[in-house]
Amino acid sequence: MQQRRMGRTGLKVSEICLGTMTFAGQCDEATSFRIMDVAAERGVTFFDTADVYPIPPDPATAGRTEEVIGRWLSTAPGRREALVLATKCRMKVGPGVNDQGLSRRHILAACEASLRRLRTDHIDLYQAHAPDPETPIDESLRAFDDLVRAGKVRYAGCSNYPAWQLARALGISERAGWARYDCVQPRYNVLYREIEPELLPLCRAEGIGVIAYNPLAGGLLTGKHSPQAPPTAGTRFTLGASGELYRERYWHAAQFEAVATLKEFCRRRGWDLATASVAWVLQQPGITAAIVGASRPDQLDATLAAPELTFDDEARAAFDAVWWTIPRRPLGR
C-alpha cells in the first residue's frame, strides 16, 4: 500500500481510504471491528467517516458510526496515532433547526461532538459534507480556520463541491489568510466522470488532494447485480432514501450494459471487475485516494488489491470507451 501526499500538503495518506458508512448500520460492531482490523493490517492508514453515518442518514442514528470507530481506536495503544482520521459535518444530526448546515454555531458544535464520539483530541481532516446555500461561505471558512488554529483540526476539506464553489472558497481563504480547503471528496468512477473537465484540473493546478468516493458505483461495478432482478436486500440500492438516490444514479440500462462490457473485458484479462474499477480511479491524474467500504471483511479482498493492478493502453481504452455509451444527465445526478 503506497502513501501519497494529500495535494500540496505534507500529509501522507494511504492510496486506499476505508469508508465507514456501513458501520452500526449494514454491519454490527463486531463486524465493523473486523473490517477495520483487516484494513489496518493490510496497510490502510486513512479512514473516512461522517457525523451523519450510518446510512441511511437519520438524526436518530447519527453519530453511531463515529462511536464504533472511537471504541475501536481505544482498544489498542498507538492505534489512533497510526491513522489519518477524516470526518465531516453539514447534514442534519438532531431535531433542532441549528443541528445542520455550515453555520459557525453548527461547525463548532459538530466538531466537539465528533471529537467526543471518536475519543480523540483532534481530527486530521475535517470536511464540509456538502455546500450550504443558507450560510455565507466566509462564515464557514472562518469557523474551520478557528478549529485549525485551536489544534482541534489539522486540515480542512470539503465534499460534493463543484469546481466554482471550491475555487471561490480558495480565493476567500487566501485573501483572509485562513486555512483553506486542502482536500475535496467527490463522487468519481468509470460510470461517472463529471469532475474531469473542471474540478480535477482545478485541484491539480491548486494542489488540492482528491479522495474519490463511490469508486464501485455503489456496488454496481462488482458485477454482481442483474438488471433482470430487483436489488438484493441489504445492499446500497435498498437502504431507504439512500437506496433511492443510488438507484437514481446507477440503476439504468446504459450503466448495466457498460458494466457487462467491462466485466467481459476483465474476464478475458483474468481480472476482478471490482479490483480493476478501483485501480482505474487510482490511476487517474490528480487522484490522491479511493474510498472503499465493506459490510463484510472479505469484501476488502478485491478492493485492497487494486493498487497492485496496472492498466496498459488497451485497458485504458476499454474503460474509457464505456463512458461515451452512457447518456449525459443533469449535473449532480
Secondary structure in CASP SS format (residue, H / E / C, confidence):
PFRMAT SS
TARGET T0000
AUTHOR 0000-0000-0000
METHOD secondary structure of the structure
MODEL  1
M C 1.00
Q C 1.00
Q E 1.00
R E 1.00
R E 1.00
M C 1.00
G C 1.00
R C 1.00
T C 1.00
G C 1.00
L C 1.00
K E 1.00
V E 1.00
S E 1.00
E C 1.00
I E 1.00
C E 1.00
L E 1.00
G E 1.00
T C 1.00
M C 1.00
T C 1.00
F E 1.00
A C 1.00
G C 1.00
Q C 1.00
C E 1.00
D C 1.00
E H 1.00
A H 1.00
T H 1.00
S H 1.00
F H 1.00
R H 1.00
I H 1.00
M H 1.00
D H 1.00
V H 1.00
A H 1.00
A H 1.00
E H 1.00
R C 1.00
G C 1.00
V C 1.00
T C 1.00
F E 1.00
F E 1.00
D E 1.00
T C 1.00
A C 1.00
D C 1.00
V C 1.00
Y C 1.00
P C 1.00
I C 1.00
P C 1.00
P C 1.00
D C 1.00
P C 1.00
A C 1.00
T C 1.00
A C 1.00
G C 1.00
R H 1.00
T H 1.00
E H 1.00
E H 1.00
V H 1.00
I H 1.00
G H 1.00
R H 1.00
W H 1.00
L H 1.00
S C 1.00
T C 1.00
A C 1.00
P C 1.00
G C 1.00
R C 1.00
R C 1.00
E C 1.00
A C 1.00
L C 1.00
V E 1.00
L E 1.00
A E 1.00
T E 1.00
K E 1.00
C E 1.00
R C 1.00
M C 1.00
K C 1.00
V C 1.00
G C 1.00
P C 1.00
G C 1.00
V C 1.00
N C 1.00
D C 1.00
Q C 1.00
G C 1.00
L C 1.00
S C 1.00
R H 1.00
R H 1.00
H H 1.00
I H 1.00
L H 1.00
A H 1.00
A H 1.00
C H 1.00
E H 1.00
A H 1.00
S H 1.00
L H 1.00
R H 1.00
R H 1.00
L H 1.00
R C 1.00
T C 1.00
D C 1.00
H C 1.00
I E 1.00
D E 1.00
L E 1.00
Y E 1.00
Q E 1.00
A E 1.00
H C 1.00
A C 1.00
P C 1.00
D C 1.00
P C 1.00
E C 1.00
T C 1.00
P C 1.00
I H 1.00
D H 1.00
E H 1.00
S H 1.00
L H 1.00
R H 1.00
A H 1.00
F H 1.00
D H 1.00
D H 1.00
L H 1.00
V H 1.00
R H 1.00
A C 1.00
G C 1.00
K C 1.00
V E 1.00
R E 1.00
Y E 1.00
A E 1.00
G E 1.00
C E 1.00
S E 1.00
N C 1.00
Y C 1.00
P C 1.00
A H 1.00
W H 1.00
Q H 1.00
L H 1.00
A H 1.00
R H 1.00
A H 1.00
L H 1.00
G H 1.00
I H 1.00
S H 1.00
E H 1.00
R H 1.00
A H 1.00
G C 1.00
W C 1.00
A C 1.00
R C 1.00
Y E 1.00
D E 1.00
C E 1.00
V E 1.00
Q E 1.00
P C 1.00
R E 1.00
Y C 1.00
N E 1.00
V C 1.00
L C 1.00
Y E 1.00
R C 1.00
E C 1.00
I C 1.00
E C 1.00
P C 1.00
E C 1.00
L H 1.00
L H 1.00
P H 1.00
L H 1.00
C H 1.00
R H 1.00
A H 1.00
E H 1.00
G C 1.00
I C 1.00
G E 1.00
V E 1.00
I E 1.00
A E 1.00
Y E 1.00
N C 1.00
P C 1.00
L C 1.00
A H 1.00
G H 1.00
G H 1.00
L H 1.00
L H 1.00
T H 1.00
G C 1.00
K C 1.00
H C 1.00
S C 1.00
P C 1.00
Q C 1.00
A C 1.00
P C 1.00
P C 1.00
T C 1.00
A C 1.00
G C 1.00
T C 1.00
R H 1.00
F H 1.00
T H 1.00
L C 1.00
G H 1.00
A H 1.00
S H 1.00
G H 1.00
E H 1.00
L H 1.00
Y H 1.00
R H 1.00
E H 1.00
R H 1.00
Y H 1.00
W C 1.00
H C 1.00
A H 1.00
A H 1.00
Q H 1.00
F H 1.00
E H 1.00
A H 1.00
V H 1.00
A H 1.00
T H 1.00
L H 1.00
K H 1.00
E H 1.00
F H 1.00
C H 1.00
R H 1.00
R H 1.00
R H 1.00
G C 1.00
W C 1.00
D C 1.00
L H 1.00
A H 1.00
T H 1.00
A H 1.00
S H 1.00
V H 1.00
A H 1.00
W H 1.00
V H 1.00
L H 1.00
Q C 1.00
Q C 1.00
P C 1.00
G C 1.00
I C 1.00
T C 1.00
A E 1.00
A E 1.00
I E 1.00
V E 1.00
G C 1.00
A C 1.00
S C 1.00
R C 1.00
P H 1.00
D H 1.00
Q H 1.00
L H 1.00
D H 1.00
A H 1.00
T H 1.00
L C 1.00
A C 1.00
A H 1.00
P H 1.00
E H 1.00
L C 1.00
T C 1.00
F C 1.00
D C 1.00
D H 1.00
E H 1.00
A H 1.00
R H 1.00
A H 1.00
A H 1.00
F H 1.00
D H 1.00
A H 1.00
V H 1.00
W H 1.00
W C 1.00
T C 1.00
I C 1.00
P C 1.00
R C 1.00
R C 1.00
P C 1.00
L C 1.00
G C 1.00
R C 1.00
END
